[in-house]
């Protein structure tokens, strides 16, 4: 018999997602908390009349938290990694080069 541990993220009695890792479940739950807060903030702005679009935007912003923080200047983008230098092959001396 196999025992499988599952972590279920539930909101308002509705199962949202199932994970095999507690850390992944916690991260997803935290992202949903952010989306809830963003939904409220967007609602206060009265810029979006459509609640469905407001919810979609809140969820999008929560999923892309890192990019939002970069855009707000709250976090610096990591410096791009420089590619490793590839040593160039030195041309071998040939009779033509020697002449």
Order of alpha helices (4+ residues) and beta strands (2+ residues): beta-beta-alpha-alpha-alpha-alpha
